[in-house]
Amino acid sequence: MNGTTDDSALHDRVELAYPAILADVREAVRVSLKAALWWRVLRAAAYGSAALAFLIVALELLLPGDPDAGTVAKMAGLGTAAVVVVRLMVWAVARTVLRAARAQGGEARAVVDAEGGRWTSRDTETVVRWAMLTRYVETERLFVLLVPRRAGTGFAYLPKHGLADPADADRLRALLDRHSRRV
């Protein structure tokens, strides 16, 4: 209030600068998908289908009589494919997001303040208000900001290695706690 740099608005602002790297994007995608109900249902259906397919294979091989080689091969292939697709999904989505981030050029900069988040790069600027960043997850490497469940699956990530000072992680956490809900 007195015009000094001790003003609370200045402390309610954290800046980051970081390159887009696969490990960060992959972790952010993993966190985002884990928070999405549709992903949990899809993953459970895939693993359930794989379990059922392998059960059919086991029954074909263990029950009396000659196993049907075609059924065994098809079911083993289906079970394996279901597991592989689910396991590769995070990697595939992360690669796609990484390519898009790198295409925007250079280092990303983020500013998080009382209004929300602002991400800029050489070619883009994106502003997201707190109304769309209602949840967040903190991992060892990142803060992953998530859109409301009703809005679908969307996220923004803030890598801790992008902070100028390690103490800024506490300031960012406090800022996120004021404007968002930790999940």
N, C-alpha and C positions, 0 to 999 in steps of 0.2 A: 504494500500500500504506500510505502514511503518512497518508492522509486528505486530502491536498492536492488541489487542483483539477488537478494535473498527472498524476493517475491515468490509466493507459492506457485504461481503459474510457470516460472522458470524451472522449478523442481518437478513440476508435473509434466516433464518432457524428457524423453530419452531418445537418443539418436544412435543408429547403427549403420555400419558400412561393411559389406561382405560380398564375396563372389558367389555365384550360384554353383554349388558343388553337389554331386550325386548323393553323397552320404546324408546331407541335410535334407534334400528333397525327398529321398527315399524314406527317411524317418518321419517327415511331415506327412507324407502320403499314408504311411502305415498308421500313424496316430489318427489321421482324418478318417480313414476307412474303419478303424477299430471303433470309432465313436458313432459310426453310421449304422442304424438298425438294418437297412437293406443289405449291407455288406455282411453283417453277422448272419442274417438269414441265408444269403447266397452261399456263404462259406459252409454253414451247417448243412445245407442241401447238397453241396458238392461232396463234402466228407461223408455224409450219410449215403449218398449214391455210390461212392467209392467203397464204403464198407459193405453195402449190399452186393455190389458187383463181386468183391473178393469173397464174400460168403457163398455166392453162387459157384464161384470157381472152386472153393474148398469142398462144397457139397458134391460137385461133379467129380472131383478127384477122389473123394473119400467114400462115397456111397458105392454099394456093390454094383457091378456091371461095368461096361466100358464107358469111360467118360467121352462126351462129345467134344472133340478137339476144337470144333468151330465155336461152340459156346464158351469153352475155356478161354480161347484166344480173344473173342469179342469182349467178354466180361473183364478179363485181365487188362485189356486195352482201355476199356471204358473207365475202370477204376483208376488206372494210372493216369489217364488223360484228365480226369476230374481233379485229382490231386495236383498235377503239374500246372493246370490252368490257374487254380487258386493260388498256388505258390508263386507263379510268375506274374500275377496281376499287379502286385505292389511294384515290382521292378518295372513292368511295362508302363504303368501310369507315371512312375517317377521319371523314367527316361523321356516320356512325352512332355511332362511339365518342365524338366530340365532343358530340353531343346527349346521350348518356348521362352524360358527365362534367359537363356544364353543368346537367343536371337534378338532380344531387346537391347543387348549391347552392354558390355562392361560390368562394372561393379554396381550392385544394388545399394541403395540408401533407403533407410526407413526412419521415420520420425513417428513416435508414439506419444500422444499427448491427451489432454482432457477431451478432445474432439473425436479421437479415434486414431487410425493409422494412415500414414502417407508413404507410399513406396514409389521411388523414382529410379530410373536408370537412364542411360543415354537417350533412349527413344520413347520412353513411356513415363506416365505419372498416374498413379491410382490412389484414390482416397476412399477409405472405408470407415464409416462412422461406427460408434459403439453399438448402435442398434443392430448391426449385422455381425458384430463380433461378440456374441453374448457368452461364449464359453472359451476356456483355454486349458491346455495341458502343458505342463512343464516336464521336460525330459532332461537327461544329463547334458544334452547338446543344445536343445531348442526350447523356445516357447512357441507352441502351435496354437494359433487363434482360430476358432471354429465358428461357422455361421450357426444360427439357430436350427434345431432339428427340422422345423417346418419348412425351412428354406432349402433343404437338400444337403448336399455334401460340398462344402466349400471351406477353404482354409487359407491362412497366411502364416508364414513362419518367420521367426526372429531368432537367428542363431546367436548363441552366447558369444561365439568367437567374433561376432561383429560389433560387440560393445567396446567402446574406447577404454573403459576401466572396469575391472571385475566387480567393483562396488556398484556399478550401474545395473547389474543383475538384480540386486535387492530393490533398487529404485523402480526398475521395470516391473518386477513382481508386485510391488506395492501399487503401482499404477494400474496394472491389470486387475488386481484384487478390488480396487475401487470401482472399476468400470465393467468388469466381466466376472464370470463365475468359474472358479477352478473345478475341473472334472478329473 
